Amino acid sequence: MYLRFGWVVGNVGLIGTLIIVTLSTSITFLTSLSIASIATNSPVKAGGAYFMISRSLGIEVGGSIGVPLYLAQAFSVALYVAGFAESLVAVFPVLDIRWVGVVTTLLLGTMALFSTKATIRIQYVILAIIGISLLSLIMGKPLEESHVEMWGVPASRSVGFWKVFAIFFPAVTGIMAGVNLSGDLKHPSRAIPRGTFLAVGTGYLIYMLLPVLLASRADASTLVSDPLIMRRIAFWGDAILLGVWGATLSSAVGSLLGAPRVLQVLAEDHVLPKPFAFFAKGSGPEQIPRAATVFTIVITMISVYFGSLNIIAPVLTMFFLTTYGVLNITAGVERFLKSPSFRPEFKVHWIFSLLGAIGCASVMILINAAATTVAFLFIILIFIWLKRRKIKSAFGDVRRGVFQTIIRYALLQLTRDEHAKSWRPHLLVLSGAPTKRWRLIDLANDLSQEKTLFTVVTILSGEKVGPGKVKDYEKQISNYLYTRKVNALVRVTRASDPFTGAQQLVDSYGLGKLVPNTILLGDTREAQHHEPYAEMIRHFYKAKRNVIIFQDDEAHQRFKKKTLDIWWGGLNENGSLMMILGYLLQNSPKWRNVRITIKMMVNKEEAAGKARENLTKLLSGMRFQFSTNVLVANGESFWSVLKRESAATDLVMLGLNKPGNDFTDYYDKLKQNTRDIKTKIFVLAAQDVSFKEVLM
C-alpha cells in the first residue's frame, strides 16, 4: 500500500487500479464467505485454517496444507521483520540491518511468549499509527499538476495489467490474521465472520480511496518512479514512514501469534512425527504454545540474520493462496453434499465457494507459475507422506460423504448386463480367520491390484454368537488388513455351518448391480466335509459365480512367484479365464517377474507342430507375453505328464469340470491326481460373460 500503490496507479491508471482492487477483493470476499460458513457450523478450536480443513477434508489433506501454512507464516515473520529493519536503516544508516532484525524479533517474541492479550493490545497502537499516516495522506496537497490517464501511462512505459494485478494482490491476503487465533477467541463462530468481513470491507474502502487521492495529486510518471511518493504528498511526511513500520510490525505480530498455534495443533493431531510431540503443550491460562513460539522465533532470527528470503517469498505466497483455495473447496463440498451435520448459521451457495477456489488458482498462476508448481509439489509430497503414515484421527470428515455420493452416482450408471470388455474379477474371499489363510487374501490382493473390489468373508458357526461379537470381529479383521496395507471390504456373518453360510452370503451379498462375480476359497481336508464342500461349489456355479480354489500344501512357507504353468485345453470358458487371471497376476507388483507358460498336451507328434503354430499365433494376437509348450502324450496319462512337467513350478493353474451330480467323486479324484503339485489353482468359469472377448 505505501510503497507500490503509486506505481500501480501510474501503470494502469485510475480505472485500471479500481478494477484491480475490486477483482482482488472479490476473491478474498468469496473466501471470507466460505470461512464464515465453516466457522458458524461447528465450534472452531485452535489451528485456524488447518483446523477447518482437516475436520472436513481429513487429516491428510489438512496436514498437507497445515505444514506449508506454518512454514509460510513462520518465514513471513522474517519477511516482515526484514522489511521493518530495512526501512528503519534507510532513515538511520548507522544501524546494522541484521541486528535490528534480530532485536525486533526478540522483542516481539518475548511479548508473544508471555501474553497473547498484551501482544494483541500492541496491535491497537499500531493500528492508530497506520490511521494517523492515512489521515496525513488525506490532508496533504497536490505535488504537481496531475496527468494520470484513466488507463495509465503510454504503452511504451507501462507494465501489463495482469502483471500489475499480480504485484498488488498480496495486499489483500491478510484475512487469516484473526482466523489463526481461533483458539484464543471467546466466541469464534461470531468473531471470525464479523472480523473477517470487517477486514475485507475496511481494506476495500481504503484501497478504493487511495488511488483517487494519488491520481489527483501527482503525475503518472512521478507515481511510477518514486516508491515513497506518499511521503512527499502527505501533510506530515514522516507519518508515512511510521505507517510503513506499523504495517510491517503488525503483520509480523499477526504471523508470530498464528504460526505457533498452527504448529501446536499439528503436533496435537500427530501430523508431526513423535519427536516433535512437545510442540503440542500449552502454558498458562491462555495455553500459549511456548515451545512452538520459541521454535518460530529461532527460525525468524536465523532467516533475518543469515539470508535473503526473496527467493522463497513467492512460494510462501502460494502456500497462503493454496490455503484460501482449499478453504473454498471445503465449504463448497460441504454445502454441495448437504450432509445432515453441516448446518451453518451463515449459509453460502456452493457456487460462490467454487468461484473463490477458481479465483485463487487463477491468481496463483498469474503471480508466479513456477512458484505455484513448486508449492503444489511440496504439498503433494506431504500428502503422500501422511497417507503412508496412516494417521488415525479422532474426528470425522467429509470424505465419507464425498465417496458415498460418487458411489451412488456410479452404481446408478452401471448397465444391467456387464459387457465383456469391462469385465474385472470382483472377489468374495472365503478366508475364515485371515491369520490362518493369509495366502488367499494375498492372492486376491494380487488379482485386484487396487482396481477391483474384493471382500474378505468369515463365517461364524454356532447359535451363541451374538450380533455384538460379529461387529467386533469385523472391526478386528478390518484393523488387521489395514496394518497389512490391504484395502478390502470385510463381512462377518453367522450360520449353522460354513458351507450353508457361504451359499446364503453369495445369494444375498452385494449392492444393486455391483455383486461379487468370482469366489476365491481354499480346499477342505476333512473327509466328512467333502460332500457339503462339493455341494457348495455346485451352488456357486448355478449362481453364475466363477470359482477359484487355491490349494497350498505348504501354507507355513513363503512360496516363490517366479513361474506359473497354465494347463490349457483351448479357448473355452475355463481356458480364457485362466489366461486373464495369469495376465492379472503378471501385472501385479509381487508377480512382475513371473514367467508364465501355456502348456498344452496332444496325443501324437503329428498334431504338435500345428498346435504350436496356432498357439503362438493366438497369443501374439492377444498381446500376451506368455511362453508356450506343447507336449506329446505318446500314450502317457495326462496326470503323469503334469507331474513331470510342473513338479518344479511355483504355481499351477488347472480348469475344473462343470459340477454335475458326481462332482464329489470327480473332485476327490482330481485332488488325488494332483497331490504331488504343491501349490495349485483350480478355475471354474460360470459367469454369463464371453471371456474370449476380453482376450481379443
Sequence and secondary structure as in RCSB ss.txt:
>XXXX:A:sequence
MYLRFGWVVGNVGLIGTLIIVTLSTSITFLTSLSIASIATNSPVKAGGAYFMISRSLGIEVGGSIGVPLYLAQAF
SVALYVAGFAESLVAVFPVLDIRWVGVVTTLLLGTMALFSTKATIRIQYVILAIIGISLLSLIMGKPLEESHVEM
WGVPASRSVGFWKVFAIFFPAVTGIMAGVNLSGDLKHPSRAIPRGTFLAVGTGYLIYMLLPVLLASRADASTLVS
DPLIMRRIAFWGDAILLGVWGATLSSAVGSLLGAPRVLQVLAEDHVLPKPFAFFAKGSGPEQIPRAATVFTIVIT
MISVYFGSLNIIAPVLTMFFLTTYGVLNITAGVERFLKSPSFRPEFKVHWIFSLLGAIGCASVMILINAAATTVA
FLFIILIFIWLKRRKIKSAFGDVRRGVFQTIIRYALLQLTRDEHAKSWRPHLLVLSGAPTKRWRLIDLANDLSQE
KTLFTVVTILSGEKVGPGKVKDYEKQISNYLYTRKVNALVRVTRASDPFTGAQQLVDSYGLGKLVPNTILLGDTR
EAQHHEPYAEMIRHFYKAKRNVIIFQDDEAHQRFKKKTLDIWWGGLNENGSLMMILGYLLQNSPKWRNVRITIKM
MVNKEEAAGKARENLTKLLSGMRFQFSTNVLVANGESFWSVLKRESAATDLVMLGLNKPGNDFTDYYDKLKQNTR
DIKTKIFVLAAQDVSFKEVLM
>XXXX:A:secstr
 TTTHHHHHHHHHHHHHHHHHHHHHHHHHHHHHHHHHHHTTS   TTTHHHHHHHHH HHHHHHHHHHHHHHHHH
HHHHHHHHHHHHHHHH TTS HHHHHHHHHHHHHHHHHH HHHHHHHHHHHHHHHHHHHHHHHT   SS     T
T S GGG   HHHHHHHHGGGG  THHHHTTGGG SSHHHHHHHHHHHHHHHHHHHHHHHHHHHHTTS HHHHHH
 TTHHHHHSSSTHHHHHHHHHHHHHHHHHHHHHHHHHHHHHHHTT S GGGGGGG  BTTTTB HHHHHHHHHHH
HHHHHH   TTTHHHHHHHHHHHHHHHHHHHHHHHHHT TT   SS   HHHHHHHHHHHHHHHHHH HHHHHHH
HHHHHHHHHHHHHHT   SS  THHHHHHHHHHHHHHHS SS  GGG    EEEE SSTTTSHHHHHHHHHHHTT
SS EEEEEEEESTT  HHHHHHHHHHHHHHHHHTT   EEEEEEESSHHHHHHHHHHH SBTTB   EEEEE   
 GGGHHHHHHHHHHHHHTT EEEEEEETTTTS    SEEEEE   SSHHHHHHHHHHHHHHTSGGGTT EEEEEE
EESSHHHHHHHHHHHHHHHHHHT   EEEEEE TT  HHHHHHHHHTT SEEEEE     TTHHHHHHHHHHHTT
T SEEEEEE  SSS HHHHH 
